[in-house]
Amino acid sequence: MTPMHRTLAATALWLASSLAVAQNAIRIASLQELSGTGATVGTNFRNGMDLAIKEINASGGVLGKPIQVSHSDTQSNPGVAKGLAQKAVDDDVFAVFGPGYSGSMAVSMSETRRAQIPNFTGAEAAAITAQGNPYVFRTSFGQASSMPKVARYIAHNLKAKTVAVIFVNNDFGKGGRDMVTQALAGLGVKVVADISTDPGKLDFAAPVLQARQSNADVVFVYTNEEEAARALREIRKQGLSKPIVGETVLTGQKVIELAGEAANGAVAHIGLSVDAPVPAMRAFRAKFEKAYGYIPDHNGIKGYTGVYVMKAALQKAGKLDRAAFVKAMHSLKVSAAQEPGVLMDVSFDDKGDLDRDSFLVEVQGGKQVVKEVLPALNKF
Amino acid sequence: MTDFIQLLLSGTATGAIYALAALGFTLLWQASGTINFAQGEFVMLPAFMMLGFNALGLPLLASFVFTCGVAVLVLGWGFKRGIADPLLRFGMMPIVVATLGLSIAMRNGVRAGYSAEAQPFPSVFGEGLLQVGGLTVTVADLGTLGAAFLLVAGTQAFLARTVTGRAMQAVAQNADSATVLGIDVPRMVFYTFAINAVLACAAALLVTPAYLAKFDMGEGLATKAFFAAIIGGFNNSRGALLGGVIVGVSENLAAAYVSAAYKDAVALVLFMGMILFKPQGLLGRKIERKV
């Protein structure tokens, strides 16, 4: 055998063995916003997923098989996201995770639906699960579950009569604006300023001025991370002293980091927080920080728990079969005692929406401080 | 009324930053006939350099000084030797395409090599607020305004009052005559590139606290600065300041009193109006050319 033959034989052996691993693994595709306006969302989600997959594979995988993930970048662009979803379908993966932007998810989920591939998402727009797509599952609250809680806080705790809404003009922002306006109207609170802003907006002088001129009792800010930070800075700059309320993003780790002092005092309803008074959540935070050198935001938790939810559903289905998996997901209830990786007890309904405890947090001294724990609607 | 003044002030501060980038456009055009479409990335890169030096433990101002040094070397000398010198003799188009390519390369280089996420950037003027008769003004806005005016005035004075500055103007007007007069033309052109690099660093220092350090932060800035330079007059440095402030203020006023949705269109409309009715810009002068 010449050295050349030996090399060829070794390469063939290596290829064959990696092919065997690939065939034996549970292959999932992850389509994330790794660049563009959603970079914070996608990067956190990806890191959370990787951490969970590493842990699961180290403890023997699911149903005896390791999980193998391939991440790709949607560039926060719905067109790219749809193409990547098509590629994931062509690759015949078992499940797809992402994208996290509602606008991207709205167009990419038709691909996974057509191929009957389960699709987990961190996208929060109400429309995602309202279309009756049986293959879509959330990793966080949808706006239909979270906005009524926000409206209740504004009406009952803050006793506000009028609200100015600053929202980002994309599917996520518009969905949230519609839901919160509807929920507020039901409680007799009037939206006196409805202020639309562009994604990636740099200067919030005019929107904040409009909010100030409306003289509303509360300002509700519903944008993506970078815009939220800029809005908070401008609110502080213009000396707006009314309560600033948001949902999840407004008090996220990245927003606090970017907005600095201006984030203090902002209040938000948040489905997931690494500062939640839940020991498993604190442990997750420590593990994540050790692995990546920064504190994750809610998207990191979505990615991490999403993979563990998939594991629990696979174990419930008992086999690597998409139809059985989807059936298992639609009535799934996982307690943190039974599967510590989900961090908090969680249940899914037949639309793919999830339910669990949530929190009301305020930013104090640059940190999220949990003010109240809001119970899940359907307790175990 | 206080709201109007507030909008005027914050618009002027934003406009002053456009002006710094616009000044870079006009300087390069005057001295070497180059249009640099990577001007926005020339602001983005120093922002990350400053963050880098800052992370090494240097205070912000020291980071700025070091960044200026590196920028003169890379964005001044490197850009001149690597792109402007070899391509200029083939006319304007290759330079335009090359700088467009350079901007894409720089943007994606930072995205892939560092991070696609926005990074916070400390303000050199702190986070203070001033209350003046119902007006709330940030120290950062006032500082930005002051610094930008000083830089533009300083550049003007340098060009008009010093021997080197006059020599640079001579080169801009006619390189052949300047050579005959004994002026070291390549050196003067290098000085222009170096000044452009330092102005970009200053713009980065002033703009990044508000824009946040991100690989694509230069995209919008360069477009606005280009419009500002055209509006003010491409062959006049003071025009850059005027154009920048006009764009910044009218954007802010339009966003508040017309619709926030049309904010970005304002600069474009002004630009188109100017090209149609006064192509030399507000302070620019007509140049006759033999064809």
Chai-1 contact restraints between the chains, C-beta under 6 A:
chainA,res_idxA,chainB,res_idxB,connection_type,confidence,min_distance_angstrom,max_distance_angstrom,comment,restraint_id
A,S35,B,R111,contact,1.0,0.0,6.0,A-B,restraint_1
A,S35,B,A116,contact,1.0,0.0,6.0,A-B,restraint_2
A,A39,B,A116,contact,1.0,0.0,6.0,A-B,restraint_3
A,A39,B,E117,contact,1.0,0.0,6.0,A-B,restraint_4
A,T40,B,E117,contact,1.0,0.0,6.0,A-B,restraint_5
A,L202,B,Y211,contact,1.0,0.0,6.0,A-B,restraint_6
A,A205,B,S10,contact,1.0,0.0,6.0,A-B,restraint_7
A,A205,B,N252,contact,1.0,0.0,6.0,A-B,restraint_8
A,A206,B,A255,contact,1.0,0.0,6.0,A-B,restraint_9
A,A206,B,A256,contact,1.0,0.0,6.0,A-B,restraint_10
A,A206,B,A260,contact,1.0,0.0,6.0,A-B,restraint_11
A,P207,B,A260,contact,1.0,0.0,6.0,A-B,restraint_12
A,L209,B,D3,contact,1.0,0.0,6.0,A-B,restraint_13
A,L209,B,A256,contact,1.0,0.0,6.0,A-B,restraint_14
A,E226,B,A118,contact,1.0,0.0,6.0,A-B,restraint_15
A,K237,B,T138,contact,1.0,0.0,6.0,A-B,restraint_16
A,Q238,B,T136,contact,1.0,0.0,6.0,A-B,restraint_17
A,G239,B,T136,contact,1.0,0.0,6.0,A-B,restraint_18
A,E257,B,P120,contact,1.0,0.0,6.0,A-B,restraint_19
A,L258,B,P120,contact,1.0,0.0,6.0,A-B,restraint_20
A,L258,B,L212,contact,1.0,0.0,6.0,A-B,restraint_21
A,E261,B,E127,contact,1.0,0.0,6.0,A-B,restraint_22
